[in-house]
Amino acid sequence: MNRTPNLVDIDTEAGLIGGILIRNSGHEFVKGFLMPSHFYDLIHQKFYLAVSTACFAGFVAGPMNLMRHIMDEKIFDDGVVREAVANLV
């Protein structure tokens, strides 16, 4: 049986990443302690890593950049990535 642990809130994970996508300056508040491994959902781990990398490099971390970056990794089906990014914003 594959169950999500009680202390996991997938919606909160998505909301945090979505907030950073909308306002990249939000990354400043979490960059010192939040790591991709803190996210339960693998796609959220990949999203946060991509967003953090863009923010650290001084680039805009937007939904299209995020989607392209994740699709290039070929870990997830393109449809899954599109749906997940749409749920973030």
MODELLER restraints for C-alpha pairs under 7 A, 6 or more apart:
rsr = mdl.restraints
at = mdl.atoms
rsr.add(forms.Gaussian(group=physical.xy_distance, feature=features.Distance(at['CA:8:A'], at['CA:40:A']), mean=6.77, stdev=0.5))
rsr.add(forms.Gaussian(group=physical.xy_distance, feature=features.Distance(at['CA:13:A'], at['CA:39:A']), mean=6.70, stdev=0.5))
rsr.add(forms.Gaussian(group=physical.xy_distance, feature=features.Distance(at['CA:13:A'], at['CA:44:A']), mean=6.97, stdev=0.5))
rsr.add(forms.Gaussian(group=physical.xy_distance, feature=features.Distance(at['CA:14:A'], at['CA:44:A']), mean=6.98, stdev=0.5))
rsr.add(forms.Gaussian(group=physical.xy_distance, feature=features.Distance(at['CA:14:A'], at['CA:88:A']), mean=5.43, stdev=0.5))
rsr.add(forms.Gaussian(group=physical.xy_distance, feature=features.Distance(at['CA:15:A'], at['CA:88:A']), mean=6.37, stdev=0.5))
rsr.add(forms.Gaussian(group=physical.xy_distance, feature=features.Distance(at['CA:17:A'], at['CA:48:A']), mean=6.41, stdev=0.5))
rsr.add(forms.Gaussian(group=physical.xy_distance, feature=features.Distance(at['CA:17:A'], at['CA:88:A']), mean=6.84, stdev=0.5))
rsr.add(forms.Gaussian(group=physical.xy_distance, feature=features.Distance(at['CA:18:A'], at['CA:88:A']), mean=4.58, stdev=0.5))
rsr.add(forms.Gaussian(group=physical.xy_distance, feature=features.Distance(at['CA:18:A'], at['CA:89:A']), mean=5.33, stdev=0.5))
rsr.add(forms.Gaussian(group=physical.xy_distance, feature=features.Distance(at['CA:20:A'], at['CA:26:A']), mean=5.23, stdev=0.5))
rsr.add(forms.Gaussian(group=physical.xy_distance, feature=features.Distance(at['CA:20:A'], at['CA:27:A']), mean=5.88, stdev=0.5))
rsr.add(forms.Gaussian(group=physical.xy_distance, feature=features.Distance(at['CA:21:A'], at['CA:61:A']), mean=5.87, stdev=0.5))
rsr.add(forms.Gaussian(group=physical.xy_distance, feature=features.Distance(at['CA:21:A'], at['CA:62:A']), mean=5.34, stdev=0.5))
rsr.add(forms.Gaussian(group=physical.xy_distance, feature=features.Distance(at['CA:21:A'], at['CA:63:A']), mean=6.63, stdev=0.5))
rsr.add(forms.Gaussian(group=physical.xy_distance, feature=features.Distance(at['CA:24:A'], at['CA:55:A']), mean=6.92, stdev=0.5))
rsr.add(forms.Gaussian(group=physical.xy_distance, feature=features.Distance(at['CA:24:A'], at['CA:61:A']), mean=6.53, stdev=0.5))
rsr.add(forms.Gaussian(group=physical.xy_distance, feature=features.Distance(at['CA:36:A'], at['CA:45:A']), mean=4.51, stdev=0.5))
rsr.add(forms.Gaussian(group=physical.xy_distance, feature=features.Distance(at['CA:36:A'], at['CA:46:A']), mean=7.00, stdev=0.5))
rsr.add(forms.Gaussian(group=physical.xy_distance, feature=features.Distance(at['CA:36:A'], at['CA:48:A']), mean=5.76, stdev=0.5))
rsr.add(forms.Gaussian(group=physical.xy_distance, feature=features.Distance(at['CA:36:A'], at['CA:49:A']), mean=5.70, stdev=0.5))
rsr.add(forms.Gaussian(group=physical.xy_distance, feature=features.Distance(at['CA:37:A'], at['CA:45:A']), mean=6.20, stdev=0.5))
rsr.add(forms.Gaussian(group=physical.xy_distance, feature=features.Distance(at['CA:39:A'], at['CA:45:A']), mean=5.45, stdev=0.5))
rsr.add(forms.Gaussian(group=physical.xy_distance, feature=features.Distance(at['CA:47:A'], at['CA:66:A']), mean=6.75, stdev=0.5))
rsr.add(forms.Gaussian(group=physical.xy_distance, feature=features.Distance(at['CA:50:A'], at['CA:66:A']), mean=6.41, stdev=0.5))
rsr.add(forms.Gaussian(group=physical.xy_distance, feature=features.Distance(at['CA:51:A'], at['CA:61:A']), mean=5.43, stdev=0.5))
rsr.add(forms.Gaussian(group=physical.xy_distance, feature=features.Distance(at['CA:51:A'], at['CA:66:A']), mean=6.86, stdev=0.5))
rsr.add(forms.Gaussian(group=physical.xy_distance, feature=features.Distance(at['CA:54:A'], at['CA:60:A']), mean=6.40, stdev=0.5))
rsr.add(forms.Gaussian(group=physical.xy_distance, feature=features.Distance(at['CA:54:A'], at['CA:61:A']), mean=5.58, stdev=0.5))
rsr.add(forms.Gaussian(group=physical.xy_distance, feature=features.Distance(at['CA:55:A'], at['CA:61:A']), mean=6.35, stdev=0.5))
rsr.add(forms.Gaussian(group=physical.xy_distance, feature=features.Distance(at['CA:63:A'], at['CA:85:A']), mean=6.52, stdev=0.5))
rsr.add(forms.Gaussian(group=physical.xy_distance, feature=features.Distance(at['CA:67:A'], at['CA:81:A']), mean=6.51, stdev=0.5))
rsr.add(forms.Gaussian(group=physical.xy_distance, feature=features.Distance(at['CA:67:A'], at['CA:82:A']), mean=6.76, stdev=0.5))
rsr.add(forms.Gaussian(group=physical.xy_distance, feature=features.Distance(at['CA:67:A'], at['CA:85:A']), mean=6.72, stdev=0.5))
rsr.add(forms.Gaussian(group=physical.xy_distance, feature=features.Distance(at['CA:71:A'], at['CA:78:A']), mean=6.03, stdev=0.5))
rsr.add(forms.Gaussian(group=physical.xy_distance, feature=features.Distance(at['CA:71:A'], at['CA:81:A']), mean=6.92, stdev=0.5))
